[in-house]
């Protein structure tokens, strides 16, 4: 059973058919071995990903960038329908040096920082993912966490070029922050910010029909407040802010 799950990534129903067992029995066994969720497994090896949580706020901040297509003024196809949305998007198309017509709307880059222990999150929509932009964002994020009594000791990122720059490294060193880079093709190791990005997309970026990019960006601050102060995070049993105010068993 375990090998069928690890190697072939089969679900309880298919495993049960092969072994002549009920799906519920298979599921109970998979739960016992920590294999009931595929996202908890490293897909190439089938090994269970060791789930961890830092003991104190600020020990580790997960940082990442999510790219979102910008919304044209007046709304895109979700607001106007496909035909009208295409016409509205065409207003932003220009010919490049090769003569091809390309959109000038571009992308917004959501830079996000999530504290490993509290899940408290800070995010901004910026114009690019260059080293100078990512570094400045991180400095603001560190300052923001400080206003909540959190001193940042370590930051985890992927291997994006902005995080490999001398500017980034020198800035973290100057602030006494350790930089941890995840191995290539292992985004699950930075899973807390990856999960935050999915929540951000579902509950802010695509939750309603925005009429413009300006409107969507303006809504981010209120959403972040809701996430930090009112979002019931199942992994910690409440909103992230509740882990800052020294509830029993926690530390500042």
N, C-alpha and C positions, 0 to 999 in steps of 0.2 A: 504493500500500500504506500509506504513512505517513498519508495523508489519511483512509483508511478506519479506521485505528486512532484517529487524533486526533478525527475528527468523529463517526464512528458507534460508536466504542469496540468494534469487532468483534474476536473472537479469531482466532488463527492458522488454525483449521480453516475458518471462514467466509470469511476473507480469501482463503485458498487456493482455495476453490471459485469465488469471483468472478474471481480472476486466473488460474486454471488452474495453480496452483503447489502443491507439497506443503506441508503444515502445518509440517513441520520446517524447510523453507527460509524460510517466512514468519517463523517463530519466531527463526531466526538473525538475520534482518534487523532484527526488532524489538529483539532484544538489543543489536545494534550501535548502534541509535539510542536505547537506554535506554527503550524503550516496551513492554517485555515484561511489566511489572507495572502494572495499572491504578491501583493505589494510589500509584504514583509519579507519576501524572499529575493535574493540576488538572482536575477533571471538566468545568467549564463551558468552559474555553479549550482543553483538550487539551495544554497546555504541560507539559513535564517539570518536576517540582518539584526545584529544586536542593537536593541533599542536602549537609548541612554538618556539621561537628563542630568545636567549640571546641578550641583548642590546650591549654588548661590547666584543671584542676579549679577550679570556682568561678566561671569567667568567666560562665557562664549556667546558672541553675537553672530547670527547667520546673515550674510549679506548676499543679495542676488539682484539681477536686473530682468524685468519682463518687458518685452516689446509689444506695443499695441498700435494698430493702425489708427490714425487720427480720423475724427468724425468731421465731415465738411459742414460749414454753416448751412443751416436749414435741415440738416439730418442726412443720413445715408439711406440705403435701400430698405433697411428695416423700418424706417419712419415713412418714407415716401413710396415704397414699392419698387420693384426692380427697374421698371422703365424710367420713372421719374428720378430714382436714385442714381441711375447711370448718367442721366443728363446733368444732374447736379455735380456728380463727380467729374464729368467731362470739363466743367468750368476750371478745374484745377490741373488740367493736363497741358503740358507744354512740350515742344519738340526739343530734344537734346542735340548734341553735336552730330549725332549720326542720322538725325532726321526722324527718329522714332518718337512717338508721343508717349510721355511718361507722366505719372501723377506727381504733383508737387506737394501733396498733402503730407507725405512722409509718415513718420512714426513718432509716438511718444514713448519714452523709456521710463518705466516705473522702477526706480531704485528703492529697494526695501531692505530693512534691517529688523531682525526678530531676535529677541533675547531668548536663549535656550531654556532658562529656568522658568521665567514668568510668562513667556510667549508675548510679552509686550512688543508692539510693532510700531515702526516709524517708516513712512514712505513719502516719496516725492515723484512727480512726473517731470522729467527733464528732457532736453532736446537731443541728447546723444549718450553714448556709453564710453566716451573717451576717458583717459586716465585723469585729466584735470577735473572733469565733471564728477567721476566716481569718487575721487579723493575728497573733493569739496563736500559732496553729499555725506560721506562717511564722517567728516569732521562735524557737520551739523547734527548727524545722528548721535554721535558720541556726546555732544553738548546737550542734546534733547534727553538722552538717557540720564545724564548727570542731574537734570532738573527733577528727575524722579528718584534721586538718591542712588543711582546705579553707576558704578565706576567700571568702565569697560576694560577688561584684561586681555581678551582674545577675540579675534574675528575669523570666521571661516568663510571661504569663497570657493567658487569654481576656478578654472584656469583661464578665464577671460583675459584678453590682452591688457585691459585696464588694471587688472589685479596683479599683473606681472611687471608693471612699470616701476622704475626707480622712484618716481614721485610717490606712488602708493606706499612702497616699502619704507622710504625715508620718513614719510608722515607718520606711519604707524610706529616706527622705531622711536621717533621723537616724542610720541605720546605714551611710550612704554607698553604698547599693545603688541601681542604676539599674533602673527598671521599664520593661519593653517589653511592649506589648499587641499581640496579633495582630489583623489586620483582621477585621471581621465575616465569618462564614461561611467562614473559612479555618482550621479546626481542625488541618489537616495541618501547619501551620507550628509547632504545639506538639506535633509528632508523637511525640517521645520519651516524654513523659508519657502521651499517648494510647495508645501501644503498651504502656507499663507497665500502664496500667489494664486492658487486655485480658488481659495475662498474669496480673495480680492476680485478675481475675474467674475465669479458667480454672483457676488453680493454688491459689487460696485460697478465694474467696467461694463457688464452686460445685463445688469439687473433691470434697467428700464431704457426707454427710447430717448436718448439724449438728442437735443436739437443742434448741438455743436460740441466741438472739443473743449471749448472754454467752459461750457456747462458741466461736462463730465469732470474736468479737472477741479472745478470749484466744489464738486460734491465729495471729493476725496477726504477733506478734513473732517467733515461730519461723520463719514463712514468709519474713519480711523478711530474717532472718539467712541462710536458705538462698539466697534470691535474690541477696543481696549477696556472699556468700562462696562459693557452690557452683554457682550458675546459670551455665551456659556461654553467654554472650551472643555470638551469632554475629557481630555487628557489630564487636566489639572482640576477639574471639578468646579469651575466657575470662570468669571472673566479674568483676563490677565492682570488687571490692576489689583485684584485681591491678593496676589502673591507679593506685592510690594510693601504692604502695610503691616508686615510682621505678624501674620496670623500664626497660630500655634504650630511649632515644628518648622517654621521657615526662618530665613535669615536675611539680613539686609547688608 
